[in-house]
Amino acid sequence: MASKYILENVALVENDFSADSRNKDGMRVVSYEARRSIIVHLAIEHIVQIEVVKDAKNDEERSIVTLTNGNRFITRRSATELCDIIEKAAGSA
């Protein structure tokens, strides 16, 4: 089976959350800066985890994607949106 990819705007996770910040509901808060983001094709089969997070500036939902090689990216989309796109891509032949 050929690998399936999704095109995503991402920002690199620059730290290992050593200074882990969370909001009052316990959700991780991150900073996604569009001007520092890049557009990449992510291979669906290499996505290990998708974490629900909030953007510190805009209070919008984002997601952190962890890949099999250990790289982590903050995405522009929410985890729900990202999962929907992955399901559609995986289902297409």
N, C-alpha and C positions, 0 to 999 in steps of 0.2 A: 504494500500500500504506500502510495506517495505521501510525503509529509504535507500537512496542512499548516497554513500560516495565517496570522492576523496582522494587519497593519495597525500600529499603535503609536501615539505620541507619548513618550516616556521621559522621565528625568531619572538620572542615576541616584540610587541611595548612597549618599556620600559618607555616612557613618554607620556604625553597627548598632544604633540606638542605645549607645552607652548612656546618653542622657535622655532616657525614654520619657516623652511627655504624653500625657493623656488628658482628655477633657473630663468634666465632672461625671460623665456616664461611663468612664473607663475606656473609651475608644481612643486608639492611638491617633495623635495629631501630627501631620507632616506638612511640609511646604513644597508645593508643586509650582514651579516657576516656568511659565510657558516660554519665556525668552531663553531659558537654559535647557529646554527640552530638545529631543531629537525624535525623528520618526524612524521606527525599526519594524522589521518583520519578525514576529515572535513565532517560533515553531510550537504549535499546540502540544505536541508530544513531549516537549521539554519543560512545560509549565508544571511545577511541583505544587505550588501553593498560591492562592489568591487571598489576600487579607483585606478586610474592610477597614478603611481609615478615613479621617476627615482632613480637609485642607485647612490649615491654620488661618489663612487670610480670608478666604471666601466662605468658609463654613460649608463647603460642598463636599459630597462624598467622592472619594478617590479610591484607588486600590494599589496595593503593593503586590507585584508579581515576583515570585521566586522561581528561578530556573534551575535545572539539574546541575549546571556548572557553578551554582552558588551566586550568580549575579542577581541583584534585586533592583527592580525599577518601580518608580511611582508613576502610575498611569493617569492620564487626563480623565478617563472614564471611571465611573463607579464600579464596584465589584459585580453588581447585578447586571449592569450593561455589558461588562466584559464577558461574563459567563454566558449571556444570551448570544453574543457574537461568536463565542467559541462553539456553542451548541450548533448554531447555523453553519459555521464553517466545517465542523466535523461531520455534519449530516449531509453536506453537499458532495456529490460524487465527481 
